[in-house]
Amino acid sequence: MAKRDENDPSFAKSFRRLGLFLLLMFLSGLVLLWRIDNPRAERVRIAVIDKFVPNMEWALKPVTKLSQMAADFQTYSRIYQQNQDLRRELQQMKAWREAALQLEQKNAKLLDLNNVRLNPKLSYLTGVVLTDAGSPFRQSALINIGKRDGVKDGWPAMDGLGLVGRISGVGNNSSRVIFVTDTNSHIPVQIKPFDQHAILTGDNSLLPPLDFVENFDRVRPGDRVVTSGDGGVFPNGLLIGQVTQGAQGRLRVKLSADYRRLEFLRVIRFEPTAPINDPDRLIGPVFPTATQPLTAQRLVDAQNSNASEKEVGND
Amino acid sequence: MIKSRRLKSLQVAIVFSLSCAVILFVKLIPLDLLPGRIAPPDIMFCLAVALLIRRPGALPMWLVALVFLLNDILLSQPLGLWALIVLATSEVVRGTRSNVREMLFLSEWFWFAGLYVAATVALFVLKFLLFIPREPLTMILPMLVFTVACYPVVVLYLNYVFKVAKSIRADYTGIGARG
């Protein structure tokens, strides 16, 4: 190569320029493809990640575990104090558990008396967090369950207590979870005691703000925030967190999910209920369709049958 | 002579690829899933520019494009956008290399700062034109400062750990560049 360079530099130069041009064209094309046909480009991305990352698990796991152990070791000095605190909390929890059980039984009895049909309970799959987004501008994680395990796009992910995010992009062995805190995340929510609707918008912080709140007077700090199920993306009633008031009086949500310790994620199997597309046919006559014109003959028939029914009724 | 030169180039290319792989790996480890972290410096960009000044022959353009495309894919950024900008920047570096090589390190550093700011502005403008949501400036500016501050460290790393110094001339200028 070097020799030919010396003999004929112009040849190598033009060859190189062509290569550069092709590369630039390829990359620009990729950007445009990503911009125009985003779902397809993202599918390509998730396929590439699916090839690479699960194979790196042997390297990712030990490093992650070691660093978590190092973080745990820092709390080692306070272990006695922690133990005492945990005992006290456990005692309180037992009392709460007893109360919850009694309420649950009472609730079941009342529901049975009223013959209420509730939504079926949601079942879930659990996955391990493999990697995070890798940049502070994106809030997402890659988990080790995918198409193979039946995961579908859009399913919600929780950490046992609160909503963490939703599946966005499914590979064969892995899938990506976009967190509630990501700037692309907009979730319709309900603020509990007064059922106020709002949109929870991620802004790269641990306290995402609530937008489009219906009535500010009926929302107070400390209220529970759950998914509303509007739009059919999430099932309703998944816990997200509690309302807090941020700077400048803006309403924000303190998330219940513990992002500090996300090791496992529960992905909830959720099929949106079938939409009702028919126009209502409960009231009024059946309108004639184009293929079955309402002829005079049929009108007469209808009247006759009505008359005969009346006669029967009179008898 | 030619063989040993090519071997050196290959070594440098491998050092670059492995360093980038380690950086990506560290970035992807799910240590801290809390939002609101401070943006880390873009060390891959520093490495690429420092090596392009010192050993342009060792860093063919397809390697630059490939590494930064992989970066885009794995870190869920717009596919190929940053790779496109870095590739264009790398051609600028190749073009002005002979001048930069004569500079003192301090002026090289300033030149790098200008280059990185230009690349970031280009990214911003392209995102604006393509209606891609842009990151807030409060996150971009610290990243800019950190990256520029990291450049001397990266150069020292190349000098002392991998013996890739600027002073060795003509011998190691590779394919397509004039020493």
Interface residues (C-beta under 8 A of the other chain):
Chain A: M1 A2 K3 D5 A12 K13 R16 G19 L20 L23 L24 L27 S28 L30 V31 L33 W34 R35 A41 V44 R45 V48 I49 F52 V53 M56 A59 L60 V63 T64 S67 Q68 V129 L130 T131 D132 A133 G134 S135 P136 F137 R138 Q139 S140 A141 R176 F179 T181 T183 N184 N204 S205 L206 Y259 R260 L262
Chain B: I2 R5 L24 F25 K27 L28 I29 P30 L31 D32 L33 L34 P35 G36 R37 I38 A39 P40 M61 W62 A65 L69 I73 L74 L75 S76 Q77 P78 L79 G80 L81 A83 L84 L87 A88 E91 L126 L130 F131 I132 P133 E135 P136 M139 I175 G176
